[in-house]
Amino acid sequence: MMNSKTPTRLLGAFTAAALLACPAMAEEIQLRALGLVSTHKSHTALERSFYDTLAEETGLDITVNFNPLDVLGVDMQDTMRVVRAGTFDIVETTIGSAARDDPFLEGLDLIGVSPNIDVLEETVEAYREVFSQRVEEKFNAKVLTLWPFGPQIFYCKGDVNGIADMEGLRVRSYTATMSALVESFGATPVTLQFAEVYPALQRGVAECAITSPTSGNTGNWPEVTDSLYMLSVSWSVQTHLMNLDTWNAMSADAQAKLMAAYSELEDQYWEMARINNGKAVKCSTGQDCEEYLPFNMTEVTPSDADLAMLNASVADVILPTWAESCNANFPECSQIWNDTIGAVRGLSIK
Protein backbone atom coordinates (compact mmCIF):
# COMPACT_ATOMS: atom_id res chain seq x y z
CA MET A 1 0.00 0.00 0.00
CA MET A 2 1.22 3.50 -0.83
CA ASN A 3 1.39 6.10 1.90
CA SER A 4 2.34 9.71 2.23
CA LYS A 5 6.01 8.75 2.03
CA THR A 6 5.68 7.01 -1.36
CA PRO A 7 8.14 8.78 -3.71
CA THR A 8 6.58 11.05 -6.35
CA ARG A 9 8.52 9.20 -9.07
CA LEU A 10 6.93 5.92 -7.96
CA LEU A 11 3.44 7.48 -8.03
CA GLY A 12 4.09 8.58 -11.63
CA ALA A 13 5.07 5.04 -12.59
CA PHE A 14 1.90 3.59 -11.05
CA THR A 15 -0.24 6.16 -12.91
CA ALA A 16 1.39 5.45 -16.27
CA ALA A 17 0.94 1.71 -15.81
CA ALA A 18 -2.73 2.18 -14.97
CA LEU A 19 -3.33 4.24 -18.13
CA LEU A 20 -1.61 1.63 -20.28
CA ALA A 21 -3.77 -1.09 -18.77
CA CYS A 22 -6.99 0.73 -19.77
CA PRO A 23 -8.30 0.55 -23.33
CA ALA A 24 -8.00 3.76 -25.35
CA MET A 25 -11.01 6.02 -25.32
CA ALA A 26 -13.09 5.33 -28.45
CA GLU A 27 -13.61 8.27 -30.83
CA GLU A 28 -17.31 9.06 -30.69
CA ILE A 29 -18.68 10.78 -33.80
CA GLN A 30 -22.18 12.25 -34.01
CA LEU A 31 -23.23 13.88 -37.28
CA ARG A 32 -26.27 15.66 -38.71
CA ALA A 33 -26.84 14.86 -42.39
CA LEU A 34 -29.12 16.59 -44.89
CA GLY A 35 -30.20 14.66 -48.00
CA LEU A 36 -32.10 15.56 -51.16
CA VAL A 37 -35.89 15.69 -51.43
CA SER A 38 -37.62 12.50 -50.34
CA THR A 39 -39.38 12.03 -53.72
CA HIS A 40 -36.05 10.71 -55.05
CA LYS A 41 -37.01 7.40 -53.49
CA SER A 42 -34.24 5.09 -54.71
CA HIS A 43 -31.50 7.60 -53.97
CA THR A 44 -32.90 8.45 -50.54
CA ALA A 45 -33.31 4.77 -49.65
CA LEU A 46 -29.67 4.07 -50.56
CA GLU A 47 -28.45 7.05 -48.54
CA ARG A 48 -30.54 6.13 -45.51
CA SER A 49 -29.23 2.55 -45.62
CA PHE A 50 -25.68 3.87 -45.94
CA TYR A 51 -25.97 5.89 -42.74
CA ASP A 52 -27.81 3.13 -40.89
CA THR A 53 -24.94 0.70 -41.52
CA LEU A 54 -22.02 3.16 -41.46
CA ALA A 55 -20.86 2.22 -37.95
CA GLU A 56 -20.87 -1.48 -38.79
CA GLU A 57 -19.11 -1.00 -42.13
CA THR A 58 -16.38 1.29 -40.81
CA GLY A 59 -15.93 0.01 -37.27
CA LEU A 60 -16.29 3.58 -36.02
CA ASP A 61 -18.41 4.70 -33.08
CA ILE A 62 -20.50 6.89 -35.37
CA THR A 63 -24.13 8.00 -35.32
CA VAL A 64 -25.73 9.95 -38.17
CA ASN A 65 -29.05 11.77 -37.85
CA PHE A 66 -30.22 11.82 -41.49
CA ASN A 67 -33.21 13.68 -42.97
CA PRO A 68 -34.20 14.74 -46.52
CA LEU A 69 -34.22 18.50 -46.95
CA ASP A 70 -37.96 18.71 -47.70
CA VAL A 71 -38.73 16.93 -44.41
CA LEU A 72 -36.86 19.68 -42.55
CA GLY A 73 -38.12 22.49 -44.78
CA VAL A 74 -34.63 23.45 -46.05
CA ASP A 75 -34.33 25.02 -49.51
CA MET A 76 -31.82 23.39 -51.88
CA GLN A 77 -30.35 26.84 -52.59
CA ASP A 78 -29.30 27.11 -48.93
CA THR A 79 -27.32 23.84 -48.71
CA MET A 80 -23.90 25.39 -49.28
CA ARG A 81 -24.57 28.00 -46.63
CA VAL A 82 -25.74 25.54 -43.98
CA VAL A 83 -22.73 23.24 -44.47
CA ARG A 84 -20.33 26.20 -44.41
CA ALA A 85 -21.87 27.41 -41.15
CA GLY A 86 -21.94 23.91 -39.65
CA THR A 87 -25.72 23.95 -39.21
CA PHE A 88 -25.45 20.45 -40.72
CA ASP A 89 -22.26 18.39 -40.69
CA ILE A 90 -23.06 16.73 -44.03
CA VAL A 91 -25.20 17.88 -46.96
CA GLU A 92 -26.01 16.33 -50.30
CA THR A 93 -26.65 18.90 -53.00
CA THR A 94 -26.94 19.40 -56.75
CA ILE A 95 -23.95 21.13 -58.32
CA GLY A 96 -26.26 23.27 -60.46
CA SER A 97 -27.88 24.73 -57.36
CA ALA A 98 -24.55 25.16 -55.57
CA ALA A 99 -23.17 27.01 -58.59
CA ARG A 100 -25.44 29.95 -57.80
CA ASP A 101 -23.02 30.70 -54.98
CA ASP A 102 -19.96 30.12 -57.19
CA PRO A 103 -20.05 29.66 -61.01
CA PHE A 104 -16.74 27.75 -60.89
CA LEU A 105 -18.58 24.70 -59.55
CA GLU A 106 -20.80 24.49 -62.65
CA GLY A 107 -17.69 23.88 -64.76
CA LEU A 108 -17.86 20.25 -63.64
CA ASP A 109 -21.02 19.57 -65.67
CA LEU A 110 -21.40 22.21 -68.37
CA ILE A 111 -24.19 21.79 -70.88
CA GLY A 112 -23.31 19.51 -73.79
CA VAL A 113 -19.69 18.89 -72.75
CA SER A 114 -20.16 15.24 -71.68
CA PRO A 115 -22.29 13.43 -74.29
CA ASN A 116 -22.43 10.11 -72.41
CA ILE A 117 -21.81 8.76 -68.92
CA ASP A 118 -18.38 7.31 -69.72
CA VAL A 119 -17.14 10.69 -70.92
CA LEU A 120 -18.76 12.31 -67.88
CA GLU A 121 -16.73 10.03 -65.61
CA GLU A 122 -13.55 11.27 -67.31
CA THR A 123 -14.53 14.93 -66.96
CA VAL A 124 -15.47 14.53 -63.30
CA GLU A 125 -12.09 12.94 -62.53
CA ALA A 126 -10.30 15.70 -64.43
CA TYR A 127 -12.05 18.40 -62.36
CA ARG A 128 -12.31 16.62 -59.00
CA GLU A 129 -9.13 18.01 -57.43
CA VAL A 130 -9.65 21.65 -58.44
CA PHE A 131 -13.35 21.40 -57.57
CA SER A 132 -12.49 20.05 -54.11
CA GLN A 133 -9.91 22.76 -53.48
CA ARG A 134 -12.38 25.48 -54.42
CA VAL A 135 -15.11 24.05 -52.18
CA GLU A 136 -12.72 23.87 -49.22
CA GLU A 137 -11.49 27.43 -49.71
CA LYS A 138 -14.82 29.10 -50.37
CA PHE A 139 -17.35 26.97 -48.51
CA ASN A 140 -15.36 25.43 -45.66
CA ALA A 141 -16.44 21.96 -46.79
CA LYS A 142 -14.83 18.65 -47.67
CA VAL A 143 -15.97 16.93 -50.90
CA LEU A 144 -16.89 13.33 -50.14
CA THR A 145 -18.60 12.22 -53.37
CA LEU A 146 -19.30 13.32 -56.94
CA TRP A 147 -21.87 11.35 -58.98
CA PRO A 148 -24.66 11.91 -61.55
CA PHE A 149 -28.41 11.55 -61.28
CA GLY A 150 -28.55 10.80 -64.98
CA PRO A 151 -29.03 12.45 -68.38
CA GLN A 152 -31.01 15.67 -68.15
CA ILE A 153 -33.80 15.43 -70.73
CA PHE A 154 -37.01 17.29 -71.58
CA TYR A 155 -40.51 16.54 -70.29
CA CYS A 156 -42.94 18.54 -72.45
CA LYS A 157 -46.66 19.12 -72.72
CA GLY A 158 -48.16 18.37 -76.13
CA ASP A 159 -46.23 17.16 -79.17
CA VAL A 160 -42.58 18.20 -79.07
CA ASN A 161 -40.58 16.36 -81.71
CA GLY A 162 -37.40 18.43 -81.69
CA ILE A 163 -35.71 21.69 -80.83
CA ALA A 164 -37.75 23.64 -83.39
CA ASP A 165 -40.96 22.81 -81.50
CA MET A 166 -39.61 24.50 -78.35
CA GLU A 167 -39.60 27.98 -79.86
CA GLY A 168 -41.77 30.24 -77.73
CA LEU A 169 -42.23 27.67 -74.96
CA ARG A 170 -41.34 28.23 -71.30
CA VAL A 171 -38.82 25.62 -70.15
CA ARG A 172 -37.80 24.85 -66.58
CA SER A 173 -34.06 25.31 -66.10
CA TYR A 174 -31.87 25.27 -63.01
CA THR A 175 -28.40 26.51 -64.05
CA ALA A 176 -27.17 29.63 -65.84
CA THR A 177 -25.75 27.74 -68.81
CA MET A 178 -28.89 25.61 -69.08
CA SER A 179 -30.90 28.82 -69.31
CA ALA A 180 -28.53 30.10 -72.01
CA LEU A 181 -29.08 26.90 -73.99
CA VAL A 182 -32.86 27.17 -73.66
CA GLU A 183 -32.70 30.75 -74.96
CA SER A 184 -30.60 29.59 -77.93
CA PHE A 185 -33.49 27.27 -78.80
CA GLY A 186 -35.85 30.26 -78.96
CA ALA A 187 -37.55 29.26 -75.71
CA THR A 188 -37.85 31.11 -72.40
CA PRO A 189 -36.06 29.64 -69.37
CA VAL A 190 -38.00 29.49 -66.11
CA THR A 191 -35.93 28.85 -62.99
CA LEU A 192 -37.79 26.49 -60.65
CA GLN A 193 -36.84 24.22 -57.77
CA PHE A 194 -37.74 20.56 -58.30
CA ALA A 195 -40.76 20.64 -55.98
CA GLU A 196 -42.18 23.62 -57.89
CA VAL A 197 -42.10 21.96 -61.31
CA TYR A 198 -45.14 19.67 -61.16
CA PRO A 199 -47.61 22.46 -60.27
CA ALA A 200 -45.91 24.78 -62.77
CA LEU A 201 -46.46 22.27 -65.58
CA GLN A 202 -49.97 21.56 -64.35
CA ARG A 203 -50.94 25.25 -64.34
CA GLY A 204 -49.17 26.21 -67.56
CA VAL A 205 -46.43 28.28 -65.91
CA ALA A 206 -44.05 26.12 -67.95
CA GLU A 207 -44.60 23.87 -70.97
CA CYS A 208 -41.37 21.86 -70.67
CA ALA A 209 -39.01 20.96 -67.85
CA ILE A 210 -35.54 19.43 -67.67
CA THR A 211 -34.54 16.65 -65.27
CA SER A 212 -33.37 13.03 -65.26
CA PRO A 213 -35.64 10.11 -66.25
CA THR A 214 -35.66 8.78 -62.67
CA SER A 215 -36.41 12.14 -61.05
CA GLY A 216 -39.18 13.01 -63.51
CA ASN A 217 -40.85 9.62 -63.10
CA THR A 218 -40.75 9.57 -59.29
CA GLY A 219 -41.91 13.19 -59.29
CA ASN A 220 -44.97 12.16 -61.36
CA TRP A 221 -44.14 14.62 -64.15
CA PRO A 222 -45.60 12.25 -66.81
CA GLU A 223 -49.02 12.98 -65.29
CA VAL A 224 -48.80 16.53 -66.63
CA THR A 225 -46.59 16.06 -69.74
CA ASP A 226 -46.84 14.12 -73.00
CA SER A 227 -43.49 14.10 -74.84
CA LEU A 228 -40.23 12.72 -73.43
CA TYR A 229 -37.62 14.38 -75.63
CA MET A 230 -34.37 12.43 -75.12
CA LEU A 231 -31.91 15.23 -75.84
CA SER A 232 -29.39 14.87 -73.01
CA VAL A 233 -27.95 18.28 -72.10
CA SER A 234 -26.14 17.52 -68.82
CA TRP A 235 -26.07 15.04 -65.92
CA SER A 236 -27.17 16.78 -62.71
CA VAL A 237 -23.98 15.90 -60.86
CA GLN A 238 -24.45 15.63 -57.11
CA THR A 239 -22.04 15.90 -54.20
CA HIS A 240 -21.87 14.98 -50.53
CA LEU A 241 -20.04 17.62 -48.49
CA MET A 242 -18.87 17.66 -44.88
CA ASN A 243 -18.24 20.82 -42.87
CA LEU A 244 -14.45 21.19 -42.86
CA ASP A 245 -14.26 21.94 -39.13
CA THR A 246 -16.14 18.69 -38.44
CA TRP A 247 -13.82 16.83 -40.79
CA ASN A 248 -10.64 18.28 -39.29
CA ALA A 249 -11.78 17.38 -35.77
CA MET A 250 -11.68 13.68 -36.66
CA SER A 251 -8.65 11.43 -36.39
CA ALA A 252 -6.76 10.46 -39.54
CA ASP A 253 -8.01 6.90 -39.08
CA ALA A 254 -11.66 8.02 -38.97
CA GLN A 255 -11.14 10.25 -42.02
CA ALA A 256 -9.64 7.38 -44.01
CA LYS A 257 -12.44 4.98 -43.08
CA LEU A 258 -15.14 7.52 -43.93
CA MET A 259 -13.59 8.38 -47.30
CA ALA A 260 -13.43 4.67 -48.15
CA ALA A 261 -17.09 4.27 -47.24
CA TYR A 262 -18.16 7.32 -49.27
CA SER A 263 -16.10 6.08 -52.22
CA GLU A 264 -18.16 2.88 -52.20
CA LEU A 265 -21.37 4.92 -51.93
CA GLU A 266 -20.29 7.02 -54.91
CA ASP A 267 -19.71 3.86 -56.97
CA GLN A 268 -23.22 2.68 -56.13
CA TYR A 269 -24.73 5.97 -57.28
CA TRP A 270 -22.81 5.83 -60.57
CA GLU A 271 -24.14 2.32 -61.13
CA MET A 272 -27.64 3.52 -60.31
CA ALA A 273 -27.31 6.25 -62.93
CA ARG A 274 -26.20 3.71 -65.54
CA ILE A 275 -29.06 1.27 -64.89
CA ASN A 276 -32.05 2.99 -63.33
CA ASN A 277 -32.54 5.78 -65.86
CA GLY A 278 -33.19 3.26 -68.61
CA LYS A 279 -35.77 1.56 -66.42
CA ALA A 280 -37.45 4.89 -65.72
CA VAL A 281 -37.64 5.75 -69.44
CA LYS A 282 -39.35 2.43 -70.15
CA CYS A 283 -41.87 3.01 -67.38
CA SER A 284 -42.61 6.60 -68.42
CA THR A 285 -43.17 5.60 -72.05
CA GLY A 286 -45.50 2.61 -71.63
CA GLN A 287 -42.91 -0.16 -72.09
CA ASP A 288 -42.14 -3.07 -69.78
CA CYS A 289 -42.03 -1.47 -66.37
CA GLU A 290 -40.28 -2.41 -63.14
CA GLU A 291 -39.39 -0.40 -60.03
CA TYR A 292 -40.79 2.91 -61.36
CA LEU A 293 -44.28 4.28 -62.05
CA PRO A 294 -46.04 3.28 -65.32
CA PHE A 295 -47.11 6.07 -67.69
CA ASN A 296 -47.71 6.45 -71.42
CA MET A 297 -45.58 9.33 -72.69
CA THR A 298 -44.23 9.45 -76.25
CA GLU A 299 -40.46 8.92 -76.43
CA VAL A 300 -38.78 11.24 -78.94
CA THR A 301 -35.26 10.55 -80.24
CA PRO A 302 -33.20 13.65 -81.16
CA SER A 303 -32.41 14.08 -84.85
CA ASP A 304 -28.86 14.46 -86.16
CA ALA A 305 -29.68 18.11 -86.85
CA ASP A 306 -30.71 18.66 -83.24
CA LEU A 307 -27.51 17.01 -81.97
CA ALA A 308 -25.47 19.23 -84.28
CA MET A 309 -27.31 22.28 -82.95
CA LEU A 310 -26.53 21.26 -79.38
CA ASN A 311 -22.83 20.80 -80.21
CA ALA A 312 -22.72 24.21 -81.89
CA SER A 313 -24.32 25.80 -78.85
CA VAL A 314 -21.53 24.42 -76.64
CA ALA A 315 -18.89 26.39 -78.56
CA ASP A 316 -20.95 29.47 -79.43
CA VAL A 317 -23.12 29.91 -76.32
CA ILE A 318 -22.35 27.66 -73.36
CA LEU A 319 -18.59 28.04 -72.93
CA PRO A 320 -18.48 31.82 -73.51
CA THR A 321 -21.50 32.44 -71.25
CA TRP A 322 -20.06 30.41 -68.41
CA ALA A 323 -16.53 31.78 -68.78
CA GLU A 324 -17.72 35.39 -68.63
CA SER A 325 -19.64 34.75 -65.43
CA CYS A 326 -16.96 32.61 -63.82
CA ASN A 327 -13.96 34.79 -64.72
CA ALA A 328 -15.70 37.83 -63.28
CA ASN A 329 -15.81 36.00 -59.97
CA PHE A 330 -12.56 34.04 -60.23
CA PRO A 331 -10.07 35.30 -62.89
CA GLU A 332 -8.25 31.95 -63.21
CA CYS A 333 -11.51 30.11 -63.85
CA SER A 334 -11.47 29.48 -67.60
CA GLN A 335 -7.74 28.67 -67.65
CA ILE A 336 -8.22 26.02 -64.95
CA TRP A 337 -11.11 24.57 -66.95
CA ASN A 338 -9.02 24.51 -70.14
CA ASP A 339 -6.22 22.69 -68.30
CA THR A 340 -8.55 20.04 -66.86
CA ILE A 341 -11.83 19.22 -68.59
CA GLY A 342 -10.91 21.17 -71.71
CA ALA A 343 -7.78 19.07 -72.13
CA VAL A 344 -9.75 15.84 -71.72
CA ARG A 345 -12.48 16.88 -74.16
CA GLY A 346 -10.39 18.73 -76.72
CA LEU A 347 -12.25 21.98 -76.00
CA SER A 348 -10.88 25.43 -75.22
CA ILE A 349 -12.39 28.64 -73.91
CA LYS A 350 -10.81 31.54 -75.76
URRAZI-V456239 format. One record per residue. RES is the residue in three letters. PSI is psi in whole degrees, -180 to 180 (999 if undefined). Layout:
RES&PSI, RES&PSI
This chain:
MET&139, MET&149, ASN&-170, SER&-16, LYS&-1, THR&127, PRO&144, THR&-39, ARG&-37, LEU&-38, LEU&-43, GLY&-38, ALA&-43, PHE&-43, THR&-46, ALA&-40, ALA&-38, ALA&-40, LEU&-39, LEU&-30, ALA&-19, CYS&143, PRO&149, ALA&146, MET&128, ALA&143, GLU&113, GLU&126, ILE&123, GLN&124, LEU&149, ARG&123, ALA&138, LEU&121, GLY&-172, LEU&-176, VAL&147, SER&-15, THR&-19, HIS&75, LYS&-48, SER&-43, HIS&-43, THR&-39, ALA&-41, LEU&-42, GLU&-42, ARG&-43, SER&-39, PHE&-47, TYR&-33, ASP&-31, THR&6, LEU&-41, ALA&-45, GLU&-42, GLU&-34, THR&-20, GLY&11, LEU&153, ASP&80, ILE&137, THR&131, VAL&122, ASN&102, PHE&136, ASN&141, PRO&153, LEU&-32, ASP&-27, VAL&-35, LEU&-3, GLY&29, VAL&135, ASP&137, MET&-37, GLN&-15, ASP&0, THR&-40, MET&-35, ARG&-40, VAL&-30, VAL&-36, ARG&-40, ALA&-16, GLY&13, THR&-39, PHE&143, ASP&-35, ILE&137, VAL&150, GLU&133, THR&163, THR&130, ILE&-37, GLY&-38, SER&-41, ALA&-30, ALA&-14, ARG&-25, ASP&-16, ASP&106, PRO&-24, PHE&-36, LEU&-34, GLU&-20, GLY&-20, LEU&-32, ASP&57, LEU&148, ILE&128, GLY&-4, VAL&-35, SER&98, PRO&-20, ASN&172, ILE&-27, ASP&-41, VAL&-39, LEU&-42, GLU&-37, GLU&-42, THR&-38, VAL&-44, GLU&-36, ALA&-31, TYR&-10, ARG&-47, GLU&-48, VAL&-35, PHE&-47, SER&-41, GLN&-44, ARG&-42, VAL&-41, GLU&-44, GLU&-41, LYS&-29, PHE&5, ASN&46, ALA&148, LYS&128, VAL&122, LEU&-35, THR&158, LEU&122, TRP&157, PRO&146, PHE&-45, GLY&179, PRO&134, GLN&111, ILE&-180, PHE&125, TYR&120, CYS&147, LYS&143, GLY&-166, ASP&111, VAL&110, ASN&3, GLY&-179, ILE&-38, ALA&-32, ASP&-9, MET&-10, GLU&127, GLY&-9, LEU&157, ARG&126, VAL&126, ARG&128, SER&162, TYR&9, THR&162, ALA&-43, THR&-30, MET&-40, SER&-39, ALA&-39, LEU&-47, VAL&-42, GLU&-35, SER&-20, PHE&-3, GLY&12, ALA&173, THR&119, PRO&140, VAL&116, THR&118, LEU&141, GLN&158, PHE&-45, ALA&-19, GLU&-13, VAL&-47, TYR&-55, PRO&-31, ALA&-42, LEU&-39, GLN&-39, ARG&-2, GLY&14, VAL&-30, ALA&148, GLU&-22, CYS&159, ALA&146, ILE&129, THR&-176, SER&161, PRO&-40, THR&-45, SER&-44, GLY&-41, ASN&-50, THR&-21, GLY&3, ASN&24, TRP&-32, PRO&-16, GLU&-26, VAL&14, THR&166, ASP&-37, SER&129, LEU&96, TYR&114, MET&36, LEU&108, SER&120, VAL&-24, SER&-165, TRP&3, SER&61, VAL&137, GLN&163, THR&146, HIS&131, LEU&144, MET&137, ASN&129, LEU&-32, ASP&-41, THR&-45, TRP&-47, ASN&-20, ALA&-13, MET&157, SER&160, ALA&-35, ASP&-45, ALA&-41, GLN&-44, ALA&-42, LYS&-39, LEU&-42, MET&-38, ALA&-41, ALA&-43, TYR&-30, SER&-41, GLU&-40, LEU&-43, GLU&-45, ASP&-40, GLN&-38, TYR&-37, TRP&-42, GLU&-38, MET&-41, ALA&-37, ARG&-34, ILE&-49, ASN&-30, ASN&-35, GLY&-39, LYS&-41, ALA&-38, VAL&-46, LYS&-43, CYS&-40, SER&-21, THR&24, GLY&20, GLN&-174, ASP&128, CYS&131, GLU&141, GLU&-30, TYR&-179, LEU&136, PRO&131, PHE&-174, ASN&49, MET&164, THR&122, GLU&129, VAL&122, THR&131, PRO&143, SER&165, ASP&-37, ALA&-40, ASP&-39, LEU&-38, ALA&-37, MET&-39, LEU&-45, ASN&-39, ALA&-37, SER&-30, VAL&-50, ALA&-40, ASP&-26, VAL&-54, ILE&-57, LEU&-46, PRO&-39, THR&-47, TRP&-43, ALA&-41, GLU&-45, SER&-44, CYS&-42, ASN&-30, ALA&-27, ASN&-28, PHE&95, PRO&-28, GLU&1, CYS&-60, SER&-32, GLN&-41, ILE&-42, TRP&-44, ASN&-38, ASP&-14, THR&-87, ILE&-40, GLY&-41, ALA&-38, VAL&-39, ARG&-4, GLY&31, LEU&154, SER&133, ILE&123, LYS&999
